[in-house]
Amino acid sequence: MTLPLLTFNQLLDKAGIPAAQTRLARHQSKRGPTGKSPADLWNAGDGAFEVYQSYQSDDVFGDATYVASFVPMPGVGTLFLSLYRIVRKGMAEDATVMCPVNGHSLIDHHWYMMERLDVLDAYRERLIIEWGGAYQRWVQYAHQQDKPILEIRKMAAEVAYPGHIHFVSTIAALEEVPSTWKSNLQNACGVYLLVSLKTGQHYVGSANGAGGFWQRWTDYAADGHGGNELMKLTADGDYQVSILEVAASSATEQDIRRLEALWMKKLRSTAIGLNNLPGKSRARKG
């Protein structure tokens, strides 16, 4: 017999919080001009996260009484942070208040005075839900979107970096990875694999310069193809990204190129993938 999934709305109901009066807010965790993401603000614990959440350019929370806040955890799910009650709302009038992520003035934004509630504190930074495919809809009605609970962790802590070989993400989701994950990827070079989310075709590449895998992958995030000619033709939009092999710290650029060629041979990426044939011109950095 298959047991029914536990859902977030069941927790709300148990805590006496009406789902119909609750909005679910999944902050995207993209780093803005300040170099910080909503997840970074939350981890700092200095109140900047609450400032970020309380000022919105549109009336996204409407007539809601409660806001349940989440951030994405790439490769894991969506992490519950805390539950808030909207005490009152209005329009921001203080031009000196700045957005902690984007750095602009919050004047004339919708403003929500919120207080944090402790009724779901047992699940803070421990509860992981499945948000679903509508990632662009970062605010949703709880009673219309009952989210399945994927995991309740034993301890509240940032999801640990899974290790280079176990790392899997997409190019579009790189902005959402925790700062510690980014540091790990910046400090490693080697051979990686891109898989088109549109066609399933794969591409073998290498990272051999300063900034490691992270710097190389940001090239794809910037233009969608990273300078690779076959990718320019496909316009696949997004790619799954993973690491095939990490090079030794003593490896030279030539050593890494040899590893790249070996993986291209193993995966036949020049025959059925997106790599050009050896010897052909390749406008690429890795």
VMD Tcl script that draws the C-alpha trace (Angstrom):
set ca {
  {0.00 0.00 0.00}
  {1.33 3.44 -0.96}
  {1.18 5.91 1.89}
  {-0.06 9.44 1.07}
  {2.55 12.16 0.84}
  {2.81 14.66 3.66}
  {2.21 18.16 2.34}
  {3.00 21.68 3.49}
  {-0.68 22.57 3.81}
  {-1.10 19.75 6.31}
  {1.52 21.42 8.49}
  {-0.24 24.76 8.13}
  {-3.55 23.19 9.13}
  {-1.98 21.47 12.14}
  {-0.55 24.85 13.24}
  {-3.93 26.56 12.84}
  {-2.83 28.64 9.84}
  {-5.47 28.84 7.07}
  {-3.93 27.91 3.70}
  {-6.41 30.23 1.97}
  {-4.84 33.19 3.79}
  {-1.25 32.12 3.13}
  {1.13 32.95 0.29}
  {4.13 30.81 -0.50}
  {7.17 32.93 -1.47}
  {10.11 31.16 -3.15}
  {12.86 33.77 -3.34}
  {14.99 33.12 -6.42}
  {18.39 33.49 -4.72}
  {19.94 35.29 -7.67}
  {22.83 37.50 -6.67}
  {22.25 41.14 -7.51}
  {24.61 44.11 -7.94}
  {25.37 44.01 -4.21}
  {26.83 40.53 -4.66}
  {24.22 39.07 -2.30}
  {21.24 36.78 -2.79}
  {18.16 36.40 -0.59}
  {19.68 33.17 0.74}
  {22.85 35.07 1.68}
  {20.74 37.65 3.50}
  {18.92 34.95 5.43}
  {22.17 33.24 6.44}
  {23.55 36.57 7.69}
  {20.67 36.84 10.17}
  {20.92 40.61 10.46}
  {17.38 41.50 9.36}
  {18.29 42.30 5.75}
  {16.26 39.34 4.50}
  {13.14 40.73 6.13}
  {13.78 44.12 4.51}
  {14.14 42.46 1.12}
  {10.93 40.49 1.54}
  {8.87 43.35 2.99}
  {9.30 45.71 0.01}
  {7.88 44.69 -3.36}
  {7.38 46.63 -6.60}
  {3.97 44.95 -7.06}
  {1.32 43.99 -4.53}
  {2.39 40.35 -4.67}
  {0.97 39.35 -1.27}
  {-2.42 40.98 -1.87}
  {-4.90 40.32 0.92}
  {-2.85 37.50 2.47}
  {-2.41 37.31 6.24}
  {0.57 34.94 6.23}
  {3.71 34.48 4.13}
  {5.74 31.25 4.16}
  {9.25 31.97 2.92}
  {11.46 29.58 0.96}
  {14.71 29.54 -1.02}
  {15.77 26.99 -3.67}
  {18.46 24.41 -2.91}
  {19.78 23.21 -6.32}
  {19.60 19.49 -6.80}
  {17.67 19.06 -3.54}
  {14.40 21.00 -3.57}
  {13.02 24.16 -1.97}
  {13.97 24.93 1.63}
  {11.50 26.38 4.14}
  {12.89 29.36 6.07}
  {10.10 30.73 8.25}
  {6.49 31.82 8.53}
  {5.47 35.48 8.81}
  {2.25 37.34 9.59}
  {1.45 40.56 7.74}
  {0.52 43.13 10.39}
  {-0.25 45.96 8.00}
  {0.64 47.22 4.54}
  {1.14 50.47 2.71}
  {3.52 52.28 0.36}
  {7.16 53.01 1.11}
  {7.90 56.70 1.59}
  {11.52 56.66 2.82}
  {13.88 57.08 -0.14}
  {16.90 56.13 1.98}
  {15.80 52.51 2.34}
  {17.74 50.44 -0.22}
  {17.17 46.95 -1.57}
  {19.78 44.67 0.07}
  {20.10 42.61 -3.14}
  {19.77 45.07 -6.02}
  {20.93 48.25 -4.28}
  {18.18 50.56 -5.56}
  {15.88 52.80 -3.53}
  {12.65 51.17 -2.38}
  {10.66 54.39 -2.50}
  {7.08 53.91 -3.79}
  {7.27 50.15 -3.38}
  {4.52 48.20 -1.66}
  {5.50 47.74 1.97}
  {4.36 44.96 4.30}
  {5.01 45.16 8.02}
  {5.64 41.53 9.00}
  {6.26 39.69 12.22}
  {7.90 36.30 12.28}
  {5.83 33.52 13.84}
  {7.29 30.59 15.72}
  {4.51 28.04 15.10}
  {6.55 26.22 12.43}
  {9.98 26.77 13.97}
  {10.49 23.02 14.30}
  {10.79 22.93 10.50}
  {12.93 26.05 9.91}
  {15.84 25.29 7.55}
  {14.97 21.58 7.82}
  {11.87 21.16 5.67}
  {12.32 20.66 1.92}
  {9.35 20.77 -0.45}
  {8.81 20.12 -4.15}
  {7.94 23.51 -5.64}
  {6.95 22.20 -9.06}
  {7.80 23.45 -12.52}
  {6.39 27.00 -12.30}
  {9.60 28.55 -10.96}
  {8.78 31.96 -12.42}
  {5.69 32.11 -10.20}
  {7.69 32.86 -7.08}
  {4.57 33.80 -5.06}
  {1.72 31.28 -5.04}
  {-1.54 30.71 -3.17}
  {-1.00 27.95 -0.63}
  {-4.55 26.55 -0.91}
  {-4.17 26.23 -4.69}
  {-0.65 24.75 -4.58}
  {-0.35 22.08 -1.90}
  {3.39 21.34 -1.99}
  {4.62 17.79 -1.30}
  {7.24 17.50 1.42}
  {10.37 15.77 0.12}
  {12.44 15.68 3.28}
  {12.65 16.84 6.88}
  {16.31 16.95 7.80}
  {17.60 16.12 11.25}
  {19.61 19.33 11.58}
  {19.16 22.88 10.34}
  {22.16 23.74 8.24}
  {23.10 24.79 4.75}
  {22.99 21.84 2.40}
  {26.58 20.61 2.20}
  {28.40 20.66 -1.11}
  {27.86 17.15 -2.54}
  {31.37 16.87 -3.97}
  {32.56 17.57 -7.50}
  {31.60 14.21 -8.99}
  {28.11 14.29 -7.45}
  {27.40 17.93 -8.38}
  {24.50 18.29 -10.85}
  {22.75 21.54 -11.74}
  {21.65 23.51 -14.76}
  {23.29 26.58 -16.22}
  {20.22 28.68 -15.38}
  {20.24 27.51 -11.74}
  {23.89 28.34 -11.06}
  {22.95 31.72 -9.61}
  {21.00 29.89 -6.92}
  {23.77 27.69 -5.52}
  {25.05 28.52 -2.01}
  {28.19 30.65 -1.75}
  {30.19 27.71 -0.38}
  {29.31 25.64 -3.46}
  {30.45 28.47 -5.72}
  {33.80 28.63 -3.92}
  {34.35 24.91 -4.41}
  {33.64 25.21 -8.13}
  {35.91 28.25 -8.50}
  {38.83 26.33 -7.03}
  {38.71 23.28 -9.28}
  {39.51 22.65 -12.95}
  {38.95 19.66 -15.19}
  {36.43 18.19 -17.62}
  {32.67 18.79 -17.50}
  {29.55 17.62 -19.34}
  {26.68 19.69 -20.67}
  {23.43 17.96 -21.67}
  {20.78 19.85 -23.62}
  {17.47 20.00 -21.78}
  {15.80 20.31 -25.17}
  {17.37 17.51 -27.23}
  {19.49 15.44 -24.83}
  {22.62 16.05 -26.91}
  {25.78 16.37 -24.88}
  {28.92 18.45 -24.98}
  {32.26 17.73 -23.32}
  {34.25 20.77 -22.26}
  {37.17 21.71 -20.08}
  {37.88 24.40 -17.50}
  {41.53 25.25 -17.14}
  {41.79 28.91 -16.21}
  {41.38 31.14 -13.20}
  {37.96 30.72 -11.66}
  {37.80 27.02 -12.57}
  {34.53 25.37 -13.49}
  {32.48 28.30 -12.19}
  {34.10 30.88 -14.46}
  {33.77 28.66 -17.52}
  {30.10 27.94 -16.85}
  {29.25 31.61 -16.41}
  {30.19 32.05 -20.07}
  {27.24 29.82 -20.98}
  {24.99 31.67 -18.55}
  {25.91 34.96 -20.23}
  {25.22 34.07 -23.86}
  {23.80 30.54 -24.00}
  {26.65 29.02 -25.97}
  {29.98 30.03 -24.41}
  {31.47 30.65 -27.85}
  {30.88 27.10 -29.11}
  {29.79 27.09 -32.75}
  {27.41 24.10 -32.67}
  {25.65 25.48 -29.60}
  {25.10 28.75 -31.42}
  {23.12 26.78 -34.01}
  {20.96 24.80 -31.60}
  {19.69 27.57 -29.27}
  {18.70 24.96 -26.70}
  {18.12 27.48 -23.93}
  {19.53 25.60 -20.97}
  {21.83 22.70 -20.19}
  {22.31 20.29 -17.32}
  {25.88 20.63 -16.09}
  {28.03 18.12 -14.23}
  {31.70 17.29 -13.71}
  {33.28 14.26 -15.39}
  {36.78 14.51 -13.94}
  {38.67 16.90 -11.68}
  {42.24 17.62 -12.72}
  {45.11 17.50 -10.27}
  {46.27 20.86 -8.94}
  {49.58 20.30 -10.76}
  {47.90 19.63 -14.13}
  {48.82 21.93 -17.00}
  {46.42 23.26 -19.59}
  {47.74 20.63 -21.98}
  {47.08 17.88 -19.43}
  {43.47 19.02 -19.09}
  {43.04 19.19 -22.87}
  {44.18 15.56 -23.09}
  {41.61 14.57 -20.46}
  {38.97 16.44 -22.42}
  {39.89 14.58 -25.64}
  {39.70 11.25 -23.81}
  {36.19 11.97 -22.53}
  {35.10 13.16 -25.97}
  {36.25 9.79 -27.30}
  {34.52 7.84 -24.51}
  {31.20 9.64 -24.98}
  {31.50 9.99 -28.78}
  {30.51 13.60 -28.42}
  {31.92 14.55 -31.83}
  {29.77 11.92 -33.56}
  {26.46 12.22 -31.69}
  {27.01 15.26 -29.51}
  {27.75 18.95 -29.78}
  {31.56 18.88 -29.98}
  {33.23 19.75 -33.26}
  {35.44 17.14 -34.88}
  {39.11 17.27 -33.74}
  {41.16 19.59 -35.88}
  {38.25 21.80 -36.84}
  {38.17 25.43 -35.77}
  {36.47 25.89 -32.41}
  {35.66 29.36 -31.15}
  {35.73 28.39 -27.51}
  {37.48 28.99 -24.21}
  {37.16 25.48 -22.75}
}
mol new
graphics top color blue
foreach p $ca { graphics top sphere $p radius 0.5 }
foreach p [lrange $ca 0 end-1] q [lrange $ca 1 end] { graphics top cylinder $p $q radius 0.2 }
display resetview
